[in-house]
Amino acid sequence: MIEALGSISPGRPLREGLDRILQANMGALIVVGDGPDVLSICSGGFLLDSEFSPQRLSELAKMDGAIILAADASRIARANVHLVPNPAVATSETGTRHRTAERVARSIDVPVITVSEDRSVITVYRGEHQRPLVPVERLLARANQALETLEGYRDRLDVVTNALSALEVEDMVTVRDVVTVLQRTEMVRRIAEEVDGYSTELGSDSRLVRLQLEEMLAGVEEERRQILRDYLPADPAWEVSDALAALSHLSTERLLDLSKVASVLRVSAGGSDLEGAVRPYGYRLLSKIPRLPEQVVRNIVDRYGGLQQVLRASVEDLDTVDGIEVAGAHFVKEGLARLAETSILDRLG
């Protein structure tokens, strides 16, 4: 459905054609797809195979019957077509045009668009779903409201992330601390997904919304991947991608329950025990050191096995890690010291 809405968003030629039909107080039934499945339910009409233009679409809407477009809406395949979908397919609509549209969308995997001349509404059907197009002004209001919510969640995520860094330095991390951050990252992701849907519908009017969304999401995905790398047990059968998938499939109700999140993510052998102590490998803090290659980060973690051991390592010890020269060892040691100091000051401040 999001893909279908994107194809008729403001600025797209198809949307201009639909708007022209609305302005002329006409109705229309448009199928975006001309594959064998669609053609098998077409009866009569005219074969056009003409290049698409908004003007042509609005002129063809003056005729009865459906208009068949290519899958990418670049060409008008047929017009004045009588569609004969399976009458046994259930539909909740009452008007002939809308009943046909819903049956076609439920039978064939193509977007079907109706323009209602009585209600002046454009409706998109795809599979079991239908969505009336919302005016741009209302979409912008919804997108801005969602962005405000996202900003608040991002601020709270930054607070708990900074707290986790300080606790890691002090070796006082519990399952609750880790799961709280991961829960917050998933909440941010879900709100961002909603904003992205509005952005898709807004089309050419979404530039400012997209800029704000990208700014608020900066670093979130990388942060949660590094946290999972730090705390997941070394088990080839349960990797970061598996944990992320499990997190995304949690219902909103279960996501709000930290014990259930902990159980699903398997960050501790204790399962859902939120007060159990856990220790990071150190991937996340090491990755925050500027210009430190990923391979060197892995070598350091492989050598020491945990963040506390890395923090206690001397420059001479670090210098023996593959890929680190003497200057690099000093650089890593100083970088970790700065991160530790900043994390503790943020927590106290």
N, C-alpha and C positions, 0 to 999 in steps of 0.2 A: 504493500500500500504506500509506503514512504517513497519507493521508486516511482510509482504512478503519480503521486502528488508532485514529486519533483519535476516530472515531464510536463506538467501543466502549471508550474509556478510562474509568477509574474516575470516578464522578460522573455519567456519562451514563445515561439511562434504559435504553438497550439493554444496557449492561454489567450493570446490576442484574438485568435479565431473564435474561441468560445465567448470572449467578451463581446465581440461583434454580433454574435448570434443573440446574446442577451439584450444588447442595446437595440436590436431590431425587433424585440418582443417575439422572437421565434423559439421553437423547441428543436431539439436534436437528440439523436441516439448515435453514438460514435464508438466503434470498436477499434482499439489500438493493437493491431495484429492481424496479419492476413495469411496465417499458416493454414495447413490442410484441415485442422480441426475447426477453424473459423469458417473456411470456405464450405465445409460439409453441411453447415446449418444455414447457408445463404441461399436465397431463392430469388430469381429475377434480378432486376436492377441493371446498372450499366457498368461495364468494365472501362475504367479510366486510365489507370496507371500513369497518373499525372503528378508532377512535382507539387508538393504541398505549399500552400500559401494561405494566410488568414483570410484573404479576400475570397479565394476559391471555396474555402470551407463554409463561410457564411452564405455564399450564393447557393451552394449545394444543399444547405439546410432548408432552403425554401421548398425543396421537394419532400414528399413523404418518404418514409423508409430510413434505414440506417446508412451511415457512412463508414466504410472500412478503410482504415489507414494502415500503412506499413508498421512493423513493430517499433521502429524508431521515429515514427511520425514524420518521416521525410517525404513520403509520397501518399497520394490519395489513390487507393487501389480500386474501390468500387463505391457507387452511390445509388440511392434509391433502392436499397436492398431490403428484402423482407427476411427477417431472421426467424428461424424455426428451431428454437432450443427444445430440449426434452421437457414436455409439459409436466412430467412427474417430479421435476426438481422443485422443492419447496421454495416459496417466496412470501415475504411479508408485505410486499408492496401491493397497491391497489390499481394504480394507473397502468394502462397497457404498455407504455414506453418503459416505465420503471420496472414492471414485472419482467419484461423481456430482458432488460439489462441485468437484473439480479440473477435470473436463470442462466444467462450466458456466462456471467462471471463465476458462478458456482460450478458450471460445467466445464469451462475451458480456462486455463491459466493465462488470461489476458485482462488488461484494464478495460472497463466499459464505462463510458461517460454519458450522462444524460444532462440535457439542459431543459428545465421546466419553464415553459412560457407562462404558465399561470402564476407560479411562485417566484419566478426569476432566480432560481437556484441551480447551481451546477453541482452534480453529485457524482462521485467516483465509486465504482464497484470493483472489488478485486477479491476473488475467492469468497469467503464467508463474510467479508467486511465491506462496509459502505461508509463513505465520508462526504458530507456536504462541504463544499469549499467555504472557508471562513473569510470574510473581508480582511484586507491587508491591515487596516487600522486595528481591528480586534486581535489579529495574530501578533502584531507588534506589541500590543499591551500584554498579551499572555507571555510572549518571549521575554519582555522586560521584567515581568513579575517573577518568572522562573530564574532569570539571571540574578535578581536580588536574593532569592532563596539560595541559589548556588554560591553566591558570594559569602553569605553567612556560614554555610556548611564548609566552604574552603577555609575561612578564618578559623573555625573550630578544628579543622583537620590540621592546620599549621600548629596550633597550640599543642595538640596531643602528640604530633610528630616530634616537636622540639622537646617535649617532656620525655618521650621515648629515648631520644638521643642522650639526654642527661642521665637517665636511668641506666642506659647501656654503659656509659663511662663509669658510673658508680657501681656497676655489677648488681643492680637491684631490680632487674626486669622480671615481671610476672607474666603469665599467660594473658591476664586481663589487659595489661598495657599493650601487648602486641595485637590482640584481637580488637581492641578499641580503635586502634589506628586503621586496621584493615577494614573494619566495619565502616568507618568514616570515608575511606577511599571509595568503597562500593556505593555509599550514598551519594557522594559527589559524582561518580560515574553515571548513576541512574538519572540524576537531575540533569546532567550534561546531555544525556541521550535524549531527554525530553526537549531540551533547548535546541538540539541539533535537528529534531523533527520539525520544530517550528521554523528553523532556518531553511530547511529544505522546501517547505511550503512557501516561504517568503521569496525564494528565488533571488532575483536581482535586487530586492529590497533588504537582503539579509546581511549586507557587508558589515555593518557596525555590530550586529549581533554575533557574527562569526568571529570578529576581532576580539570582542570581550570574552567569548567562550574559549578561544585559544589561549588567551592570557590567564584565565582562571584555571585552566587545566594543565598549565605548564608544569611538568615534572611529576604530576600525580601518578601516571601509569608507571614510570620508571621507579618511583619511590616504593610503590607497593610490590613491584617485582623484586626489588632488592630486599625488602623486609621478608618476603617469603623465602628468598634464597638464604637469608640469615637464620630463619627459625624452622624451616621444614626439615624433618629428619632425612638422613641420606638413604633414600629409598627410590630405586629406579621405577618402581610401580606407582609412585606418587610424586610428581614433579610440579614445578611452579604452574605450568599450564593447566594441570589437573585441578590444582587448588583454585586458580582463577575461575575456571569453568564452574566448579562447585559453588563458589561465592556468587557468581552471576545468576545461578539458578535458584538461589534461596528466595523464598517468598518474603515480602516486606515484613510480615509478622515474625518470621524466624530470624530475619536479619537484625531485628531490634533486640533479640535475646542473645546476649554475649556467650552464654554457655552453649547454645546451639551452634553459633558461628565457630566457636573453638572446637566443638566436636566434629564439625564438617571439615574444617581446615587441617586438623591433625597436627597442630603446631607443637603438641606436647604428648608424651607417652601417657600422661594422666588424663587424656581425653578432654572432658569439659571442666576439669578442675581449674578455675580461674586464678587461684592464688598460688599455683605451682610456679617455682622459679625456672626460668629459661635463660639461656645464654646465646648471644648471637655469634655467628662465625666472624662477622666484621665486614662483609661485602658492602653494606650500605654506607658506613662511615668512610671506608677506604675509597669508595667510588666518588665521594664528595671532594676528594683531594684533586685539585685541577691538574690536568695533563698527566694523570697517572694511568697508563695503559691497562685495559681490562685483563690482559694476560698476566701482568705484574700483580694485579689485585688477586687473581686466582692463585698465583704462586705463593703470595704471602699467606693467604688463608690455608692453602695446602701445607705450608711449612709449620704454621703455629696452631692451627685448628680452632682458634677462638679469638674474639676481640680482646679479651683481657690479656692473653698471652702476647698479642701484638703490641698492646699499649706498654707492656713491661719490657719489651725487647729493646736492647740497646742499638745504637747506630751500627756498631760492629756486627751484631747479630743480623740486623736487617741487610747489611751489605753482602751477606753470604747467600741471600735469596737470588735465584735466577732472574736475570733481567735488571737487577738494581746495581748501579755503580756507587761509588762513595758519595757523590753529590746527590744521587737519587735517594740514598738511605737517609741523609740529613733532611732532604726535602720531605720524605714520608714522615719522619719523626716529628718535624716541626709542623707539618700539616695536621697530623693527628692531635698534637698538643693544642693547636689553635681551635680545632673542632671541639675538643673536650672542654676547653675554657669557655667557648661561646655557648655550648649546650648548657653548661651549668649556670652561667650567668643568665641565660634566657629563662631557665627554670626558676631561678631565684627572683628574677625581675618581673 
